Amino acid sequence: MLTVYLPSGAGLVPTDIPGGEPVPGTAIWIDLLSPLPSEDVAVERLIAAPIPTREEMQEIEISSRLYVEDGALYMTATLMCATDTPTPRTTEVTFILAGHRLVTVRYDNPRPFALVATKLGRTFPEGGGGQAVMLEVLDAVIDRLADILERAAGEVDQVSRDIFEPNPRTGHSRRYANILIAIGSKGDLTSKIRESLVSIGRLLLFLSNETEAAHWGKEVRAQLKTMHRDVQSLSDHASYLSNKITFVLDAMLGVVNLEQNNIIKLFSVMAVVLMPPTLIASIYGMNFRHMPELETPWGYPLALLSMLAAAVLPYLWFKHKKWL
């Protein structure tokens, strides 16, 4: 899908371009979402620069993600998608600054793009170009990552409370399984956030170096530095959250081990408590001819009382020692 944003009044108006149709020369922002080959060709004709393929966008080498070709800046970042669902994911988005235009190539729909499109539809600086659009997108991406990180931190705190303040109405096995699943999902989300922040930080550093060479305005350079500091602080917070998740996981495993030890201890105590009655019953269950107690009328009650006393006395002793 090919969408171009054209200046109209105080904002940018989105317009869908059918495949094969030429792209208007007044376009400020060209957004390619899962583009067709014909759409790639139409944009390449306008900007006189190639559009990277999906395989090229997924390269992990920095030199393959941040480079200059045919006078255009190519910058690929990893962004978060579907963070409000149980299965968040990451996607690669390529930003191409060619002259005064911005071209974005993506195969998913990160939420910041919709937010920026709505914002630019209301207001856009007069005389602004693709650089201004890219800064808006990057700023929205960083704000979105901050919100996701803040929400993840709150959920990790809730998991921590669930561990140390168990709910007696829920079975231990099911509660422990739910907590471990929650810890795993938060750890996966945090790792994806860190991956996104690292890629954005590299992009901002590359863009800052290029702006100095291109003699962009001081305001742009200052805004890039501010965003880079924000990314650094978010990366530090993500590292802290990752360490906290590791601590919570260790605490959860410790609780599980304690629960298992308590179960084993219970079985051990029960075995010790039942051992003397079993011994007495075994003795009087022998079929020897000369056993005096078998001939007495009080032999059977005495054996029962002996077994009961042999079971109760060890139990009381364990309670006295606070082993139970």
C-alpha positions as CSV (number, residue, x, y, z in Angstrom):
1,M,0.0,0.0,0.0
2,L,1.4,3.4,-1.0
3,T,0.3,6.5,0.9
4,V,1.6,10.0,0.2
5,Y,1.2,13.0,2.4
6,L,0.7,16.2,0.5
7,P,0.8,19.7,2.0
8,S,-2.7,21.2,2.3
9,G,-3.5,24.2,4.4
10,A,-1.9,23.9,7.8
11,G,-1.2,20.1,7.7
12,L,-0.5,17.1,5.5
13,V,-3.3,15.3,3.8
14,P,-2.8,11.5,3.2
15,T,-3.6,10.2,-0.3
16,D,-3.6,6.6,-1.5
17,I,-1.8,6.0,-4.8
18,P,-2.9,3.0,-6.8
19,G,-0.2,0.6,-8.0
20,G,1.6,1.9,-11.1
21,E,0.4,5.5,-10.8
22,P,3.1,8.2,-10.6
23,V,3.8,9.7,-7.2
24,P,3.1,13.5,-6.9
25,G,6.2,15.6,-6.8
26,T,4.8,17.7,-4.0
27,A,4.8,14.7,-1.6
28,I,6.5,15.4,1.7
29,W,6.1,11.9,3.3
30,I,5.8,8.7,1.3
31,D,4.7,5.7,3.4
32,L,5.1,2.2,1.9
33,L,3.2,-0.5,3.8
34,S,4.0,-4.0,2.5
35,P,4.6,-2.4,-0.9
36,L,4.1,-4.1,-4.3
37,P,6.9,-4.1,-6.9
38,S,5.1,-1.5,-8.9
39,E,4.8,0.8,-5.9
40,D,8.5,0.4,-5.2
41,V,9.3,1.4,-8.9
42,A,7.0,4.5,-8.7
43,V,8.8,5.8,-5.6
44,E,12.3,5.0,-7.0
45,R,11.5,7.1,-10.0
46,L,10.6,10.0,-7.9
47,I,13.5,10.0,-5.4
48,A,16.1,8.6,-7.8
49,A,17.2,6.1,-5.2
50,P,16.5,2.3,-4.7
51,I,14.0,1.0,-2.2
52,P,15.5,-1.8,0.0
53,T,13.9,-5.2,0.0
54,R,12.5,-6.8,3.2
55,E,15.5,-9.1,3.4
56,E,17.9,-6.2,3.2
57,M,15.9,-4.4,6.0
58,Q,16.4,-7.5,8.3
59,E,20.2,-7.4,8.1
60,I,21.7,-7.0,11.5
61,E,25.0,-5.4,10.5
62,I,25.1,-1.7,11.3
63,S,26.6,-0.9,7.8
64,S,23.6,-2.6,6.2
65,R,21.1,-0.6,8.3
66,L,22.7,2.9,8.3
67,Y,24.3,4.1,5.1
68,V,24.2,6.8,2.4
69,E,23.4,5.8,-1.2
70,D,22.7,8.0,-4.2
71,G,22.6,11.1,-1.9
72,A,19.9,9.6,0.2
73,L,20.1,8.6,3.9
74,Y,19.0,5.0,4.6
75,M,18.2,4.3,8.3
76,T,16.6,1.0,9.5
77,A,15.3,0.8,13.1
78,T,13.5,-2.0,15.0
79,L,10.1,-0.9,16.3
80,M,7.6,-2.5,18.7
81,C,4.2,-3.8,17.4
82,A,1.1,-5.3,19.1
83,T,2.3,-4.3,22.6
84,D,-1.2,-4.4,23.9
85,T,-1.6,-8.1,23.0
86,P,-0.2,-11.2,24.7
87,T,2.2,-11.6,21.8
88,P,4.2,-8.4,21.2
89,R,6.6,-8.4,18.3
90,T,9.2,-6.3,16.6
91,T,9.4,-5.1,13.0
92,E,12.0,-3.4,10.9
93,V,11.2,0.1,9.5
94,T,13.4,1.8,7.0
95,F,13.6,5.6,6.9
96,I,14.9,7.2,3.6
97,L,15.7,10.9,3.6
98,A,16.0,11.9,-0.1
99,G,16.2,15.6,-0.5
100,H,13.2,17.2,1.2
101,R,11.2,14.0,1.2
102,L,10.9,11.2,3.7
103,V,10.1,7.6,2.6
104,T,9.2,5.0,5.1
105,V,9.2,1.3,4.2
106,R,7.5,-1.1,6.7
107,Y,5.8,-4.5,6.8
108,D,3.8,-4.0,9.9
109,N,1.8,-1.2,11.5
110,P,3.5,0.3,14.6
111,R,1.1,2.6,16.5
112,P,3.3,5.7,16.4
113,F,2.7,6.0,12.6
114,A,-1.0,6.4,13.0
115,L,-0.5,8.9,15.8
116,V,2.0,11.0,13.7
117,A,-0.3,10.9,10.7
118,T,-3.2,12.2,12.8
119,K,-1.0,15.0,14.3
120,L,0.5,16.1,10.9
121,G,-3.1,16.2,9.5
122,R,-3.8,19.0,12.0
123,T,-0.6,21.0,11.9
124,F,2.7,20.9,10.0
125,P,5.4,23.6,10.1
126,E,5.4,25.8,7.0
127,G,8.3,25.0,4.8
128,G,9.0,21.8,6.7
129,G,10.2,18.7,4.9
130,G,10.9,15.1,5.4
131,Q,13.3,15.9,8.2
132,A,10.5,17.4,10.3
133,V,8.3,14.3,9.6
134,M,11.0,11.9,10.6
135,L,11.7,13.8,13.9
136,E,8.0,13.6,14.7
137,V,7.9,9.9,14.0
138,L,11.1,9.2,16.1
139,D,9.7,11.4,18.9
140,A,6.4,9.4,18.9
141,V,8.3,6.1,18.8
142,I,10.4,7.1,21.9
143,D,7.3,8.3,23.8
144,R,5.5,5.0,22.9
145,L,8.5,2.9,24.2
146,A,8.5,5.0,27.4
147,D,4.8,4.2,27.9
148,I,5.4,0.5,27.2
149,L,8.4,0.4,29.6
150,E,6.4,2.2,32.3
151,R,3.5,-0.3,32.0
152,A,5.9,-3.3,32.0
153,A,7.5,-2.0,35.2
154,G,4.1,-1.7,36.9
155,E,3.2,-5.3,35.8
156,V,6.5,-6.6,37.1
157,D,5.8,-4.9,40.5
158,Q,2.4,-6.7,40.5
159,V,4.1,-10.0,39.9
160,S,6.5,-9.3,42.7
161,R,3.6,-8.7,45.1
162,D,1.9,-11.9,43.9
163,I,5.0,-13.8,44.9
164,F,5.5,-12.4,48.3
165,E,1.8,-11.9,49.1
166,P,0.2,-15.2,47.9
167,N,-3.6,-15.4,47.5
168,P,-4.8,-18.4,49.6
169,R,-7.9,-18.8,47.4
170,T,-5.9,-20.0,44.5
171,G,-4.1,-23.3,44.2
172,H,-0.4,-23.1,44.6
173,S,0.4,-25.0,41.3
174,R,-1.9,-22.9,39.2
175,R,-0.7,-19.6,40.8
176,Y,3.0,-20.5,40.4
177,A,2.4,-21.5,36.8
178,N,0.6,-18.1,36.1
179,I,3.4,-16.2,37.8
180,L,6.1,-17.9,35.8
181,I,4.3,-17.3,32.6
182,A,3.9,-13.6,33.5
183,I,7.6,-13.3,34.3
184,G,8.5,-15.0,31.0
185,S,6.3,-12.6,29.0
186,K,7.6,-9.5,30.8
187,G,11.2,-10.7,30.2
188,D,10.5,-11.2,26.5
189,L,8.8,-7.8,26.2
190,T,11.7,-6.1,28.0
191,S,14.3,-7.7,25.7
192,K,12.3,-6.5,22.7
193,I,12.2,-3.0,24.1
194,R,15.9,-3.0,24.7
195,E,16.5,-4.2,21.1
196,S,14.3,-1.3,19.8
197,L,16.1,1.3,21.9
198,V,19.5,0.1,20.8
199,S,18.5,0.4,17.1
200,I,16.9,3.8,17.6
201,G,20.0,5.1,19.5
202,R,22.3,4.0,16.7
203,L,19.9,5.7,14.2
204,L,19.9,9.0,16.1
205,L,23.7,8.9,16.4
206,F,24.1,8.3,12.6
207,L,21.5,11.0,11.9
208,S,23.3,13.5,14.2
209,N,26.6,13.0,12.4
210,E,24.8,13.4,9.0
211,T,23.1,16.6,10.1
212,E,26.4,18.2,11.1
213,A,27.8,17.4,7.6
214,A,24.6,18.7,6.0
215,H,24.6,21.8,8.1
216,W,21.0,21.4,9.4
217,G,19.6,24.0,11.8
218,K,20.6,24.2,15.4
219,E,17.1,23.4,16.5
220,V,17.2,20.1,14.7
221,R,20.6,19.1,16.2
222,A,19.4,20.1,19.6
223,Q,16.2,18.0,19.2
224,L,18.3,15.0,18.1
225,K,20.5,15.3,21.2
226,T,17.5,15.5,23.4
227,M,16.0,12.4,21.9
228,H,19.4,10.6,22.1
229,R,19.5,11.4,25.9
230,D,15.9,10.1,26.3
231,V,16.9,6.9,24.5
232,Q,19.9,6.5,26.8
233,S,17.8,7.0,29.9
234,L,15.2,4.6,28.7
235,S,17.9,2.0,27.9
236,D,19.2,2.4,31.5
237,H,15.7,1.9,32.8
238,A,15.2,-1.2,30.6
239,S,18.4,-2.6,31.9
240,Y,17.2,-2.0,35.5
241,L,13.9,-3.6,34.7
242,S,15.6,-6.6,33.2
243,N,17.7,-7.1,36.3
244,K,14.5,-6.8,38.4
245,I,12.8,-9.5,36.3
246,T,15.8,-11.7,36.9
247,F,15.5,-11.1,40.7
248,V,11.8,-11.8,40.6
249,L,12.4,-15.0,38.7
250,D,15.0,-16.1,41.2
251,A,12.6,-15.3,44.0
252,M,9.9,-17.3,42.4
253,L,12.1,-20.3,41.9
254,G,13.2,-19.9,45.6
255,V,9.5,-20.0,46.7
256,V,8.9,-23.1,44.6
257,N,11.9,-24.8,46.2
258,L,10.6,-23.9,49.7
259,E,7.2,-25.3,48.8
260,Q,8.8,-28.5,47.5
261,N,10.9,-28.8,50.7
262,N,7.8,-28.4,52.8
263,I,6.1,-31.2,50.9
264,I,9.1,-33.5,51.3
265,K,9.4,-32.6,55.0
266,L,5.7,-33.5,55.5
267,F,6.3,-36.9,53.9
268,S,9.4,-37.5,56.0
269,V,7.5,-36.6,59.2
270,M,4.6,-38.8,58.3
271,A,7.0,-41.7,57.6
272,V,8.7,-41.3,61.0
273,V,5.3,-40.9,62.8
274,L,3.9,-44.1,61.2
275,M,7.1,-46.2,61.6
276,P,6.6,-47.2,65.3
277,P,2.9,-48.2,64.9
278,T,3.9,-50.2,61.8
279,L,6.6,-51.9,63.9
280,I,4.2,-52.8,66.7
281,A,1.6,-54.1,64.2
282,S,4.3,-56.1,62.4
283,I,5.4,-57.8,65.7
284,Y,1.9,-58.8,66.7
285,G,1.1,-59.9,63.2
286,M,3.6,-62.7,63.5
287,N,2.3,-66.3,63.6
288,F,4.5,-67.6,66.4
289,R,2.9,-70.2,68.7
290,H,4.3,-68.8,72.0
291,M,3.3,-65.1,72.2
292,P,1.9,-64.4,75.7
293,E,-0.1,-61.4,74.7
294,L,-2.1,-63.3,72.3
295,E,-3.7,-65.4,75.0
296,T,-4.6,-62.5,77.3
297,P,-8.0,-60.7,76.9
298,W,-6.4,-57.3,77.1
299,G,-3.8,-58.0,74.4
300,Y,-5.7,-56.5,71.4
301,P,-6.6,-53.2,73.1
302,L,-3.1,-52.9,74.5
303,A,-1.7,-53.3,71.0
304,L,-4.0,-50.6,69.6
305,L,-3.1,-48.2,72.4
306,S,0.6,-48.9,71.9
307,M,0.3,-48.1,68.2
308,L,-1.7,-44.9,68.9
309,A,0.8,-43.8,71.5
310,A,3.7,-44.6,69.2
311,A,2.2,-42.3,66.6
312,V,1.1,-39.4,68.8
313,L,4.3,-39.1,70.9
314,P,6.6,-38.4,67.9
315,Y,4.1,-35.9,66.5
316,L,4.0,-34.0,69.8
317,W,7.8,-34.1,70.0
318,F,8.1,-32.6,66.4
319,K,5.6,-29.8,67.4
320,H,7.5,-29.1,70.6
321,K,10.7,-28.7,68.5
322,K,8.8,-26.5,66.0
323,W,9.8,-28.8,63.1
324,L,6.2,-28.7,61.8
